[in-house]
Amino acid sequence: MSSSRLPSARPLVVSSDEDLVDELLRLLAAAGAEAELAAGGPALRRAHRQAPLVLVGGDALGGSALRSLPRRPGVVVVTTGELPATEWASAVELGAERVAVLPADESWLLERVSVAVRSPVERGWLLAVGGSCGGAGASTVATAVALAAAPGALLIDGDPWGGGLDLLLGAERADGLRWPDLAGLRGRVAGGALLAALPEVRGVHVLASSREVPEPVPVEALVAVVEAARSVGCPVVVDLSRVGPPDAAAALDADVTVLVVPGRLRAATAARLLVDAPGSPWSAAQLVVGRVPGGLERAEVADVVGRPVLAELPHDRSAVPRGERGEPPSVAVRSPLGGVARRVLTEVRTAAGERAGAGAR
């Protein structure tokens, strides 16, 4: 259920107040920890994602670099005086678990750092799956990967009008929360409690859309759920809708993004438009090509889209009958979906491990 343990347990310090930084370095040293300092750019994004604890100086609140980052657990705002109301609002927006005022809260902060260093965050990997067109099979591929990663994976439905991913797992009658119950989530969420509240089938937790009240999934809620699950080591697969919020995929910062593309010219051309769109989160996507009788070959799809093919999905005659009977997709070793799911699973685990390793250097 967990990804690779982070080799570094360096808390991140974000502040340009030299006196405060010196004080935090002293506290971290007393806790046996070495600080990582970052103010912006790729270094801040990487450290913010991987650090066991993020200490933000009151002077850094409201900065554009911090506002552009996704929310995560383990953020503490540190200041040497009481915060004005406007900065309190910035701390809340940042998702801070506490505002620590020095020197009064020095003992608490020392203990909080010690706990974080003793127990580095083990983050689960994140895979985002999309389709180049309706009916491409993205939901089926996403479900298959989650099943192959079980037990302990989380499958998230990002398509409010897709009928509900719980149907693909045969979990439509299973007790547990759906998106309408969690759409108001923001900021830090307890990962263990969240997973326990969701339906679970064959070792896969599923957060599905509602068939009774189909509503768009707020990006803030999606990020909160993903971060909560990853923070407790749970691997996450998100099935993203092409008609959902355009910034959802970008906000998630997935380890791997996969586009499922049927071997047809229009589908491949649509995928090329997604990949080439300015600022597209799919620009680095890898492709799963669905084989179509008389359609394009995988090399032709790769040429049209301009992205590499990770796996090819042969036609699976059992997929539709299984779905109509409410049975989960087969991910047996020799099944078509099973082979694709394991290929994608290997890729995302490798990518997540490389990102964690790069973050430690």
Secondary structure as GFF3:
##gff-version 3
##sequence-region A 1 361
A	DSSP	beta_strand	12	14	.	.	.	ID=ss1
A	DSSP	alpha_helix	18	30	.	.	.	ID=ss2
A	DSSP	beta_strand	36	37	.	.	.	ID=ss3
A	DSSP	alpha_helix	41	50	.	.	.	ID=ss4
A	DSSP	beta_strand	54	57	.	.	.	ID=ss5
A	DSSP	three_ten_helix	58	60	.	.	.	ID=ss6
A	DSSP	alpha_helix	64	67	.	.	.	ID=ss7
A	DSSP	beta_strand	75	79	.	.	.	ID=ss8
A	DSSP	alpha_helix	85	94	.	.	.	ID=ss9
A	DSSP	beta_strand	98	101	.	.	.	ID=ss10
A	DSSP	alpha_helix	106	118	.	.	.	ID=ss11
A	DSSP	beta_strand	126	131	.	.	.	ID=ss12
A	DSSP	alpha_helix	138	149	.	.	.	ID=ss13
A	DSSP	beta_strand	153	158	.	.	.	ID=ss14
A	DSSP	alpha_helix	166	169	.	.	.	ID=ss15
A	DSSP	alpha_helix	179	182	.	.	.	ID=ss16
A	DSSP	alpha_helix	191	196	.	.	.	ID=ss17
A	DSSP	beta_strand	200	201	.	.	.	ID=ss18
A	DSSP	beta_strand	204	207	.	.	.	ID=ss19
A	DSSP	alpha_helix	219	231	.	.	.	ID=ss20
A	DSSP	beta_strand	236	240	.	.	.	ID=ss21
A	DSSP	alpha_helix	248	252	.	.	.	ID=ss22
A	DSSP	beta_strand	256	262	.	.	.	ID=ss23
A	DSSP	alpha_helix	265	276	.	.	.	ID=ss24
A	DSSP	beta_strand	286	290	.	.	.	ID=ss25
A	DSSP	alpha_helix	298	305	.	.	.	ID=ss26
A	DSSP	beta_strand	309	313	.	.	.	ID=ss27
A	DSSP	alpha_helix	319	324	.	.	.	ID=ss28
A	DSSP	alpha_helix	336	360	.	.	.	ID=ss29
###
